Amino acid sequence: MTLMGRHGDGGITKRADGRLQVSITLAGGRRLYRTIPRLTDPKRQRELAERTRRELVAMREAELDPAGQTVADYLRSWLRSMTSATHARQRPNTIAHYRNAVELHIIPVLGDLRLERLSERHIQAWVDGLRASPQSISHYRAALRRALNVAVRHRIIARNPAIAVDLPEVPRFRASPLTVTEAHRLLEATSGDRLGALWRLAILTGLRSGELLGLSWDDIDLEAGAVTVRAQLQRQDGGWIRAEPKADRALERVSIDADTVAALAAHKLRQAAERQPDWPYWGLVFTTPRGYPIHRSDALVAFREACDRAGVARRRFHDLRHSSATLMRELGVDREVRKARLGHSTDAMTERYAHASTSQDRAAVERLAEAVR
């Protein structure tokens, strides 16, 4: 019994076993069928069948053959759907990472396979043949798994074959935070450097590298002694953008101590003195000597040189964030205050901290500043 459907729009038929069968006509007269399981709520079953029919018709109108498209066809349409959506579903950097994984690592091996025939065996062989670090392989598989999850939700395929795949073990990288003595030596040795304020702000606030490098002078309130986290610096299509921070923060304005205020004020004067009329103006707190945004790799090189001058072991830039977290913990700063300053927010913590006095945050930074003074 045909329940609904007009010519060209497909139809929905009720089977003898109670399941519904959706069918549409593809290019060349071929028929494509999708079966909707029997549900206890007949209305819900019909709604699911109708939605499936509309999605299949939309794919056909977009010249995507749900029965015949290749892995390459599907992955590229998935990427287009994210970039063309009115409301962005992913951050620009995330989409760029997905595109890199799809075009350079997935499609060259799996792209010609029919999507509906892609199996765990295909994906396992692809993973085993990748010449990349375990972490990179994990990222590539994650991109494929996410794309195929969408295909399952849209009922283009019945299940996701990228889930049950064995991956190489990713080595656990151990953070190496600065001790109080090392932090003091680093800040003392770099107090007069053009990026000395950057290392100080990183240790005292625990901001992420992208948040630090994306700070504008409008985000700094020297009079109030506070930094507002509004954006992070990212590369996109060969240029620079200030994207939204990585996570919602329970604490948008992060307190800074008097010494950090003084360091930033001196940095601002130094930056104004070195600026030339023909240099670009980005409004950023930290720039290259010629006024451009600082790439994270360049910031890492500068940080390692600063470590050498201070006579402390070289670290990752990200270890400055770990240093802030570790030092606050060792100084007895409340766990929820630490999480708020670092931007590690959860719904429960956000609610708990939303009504707290900023004096907690101020007390935390003063304690930290005193330790490294």
Secondary structure, 3 states (H helix, E strand, C coil): CEEECCCCCCEEEECCCCCEEEEEECHHHCEEEEEECCCCCHHHHHHHHHHHHHHHHHHHHCCCCCCCCEHHHHHHHHHHHHHHCCCCCCCHHHHHHHHHHHHHHHHHHHCCCEHHHCCHHHHHHHHHHCCCCHHHHHHHHHHHHHHHHHHHHCCCCCCCCCCCCCCCCCCCCCCCCCCHHHHHHHHHHCCCCCCHHHHHHHHHHCCCHHHHHCCEHHHEECCCCEEECCCEEEEECCEEEEECCCCCCCCCEEECCHHHHHHHHHHHHHHHHHCCCCCCCCCECCECCCCCECCHHHHHHHHHHHHHHHCCCCCCCHHHHHHHHHHHHHCCCCHHHHHHHHCCCCHHHHHHHHCCCHHHHHHHHHHHHHHHC
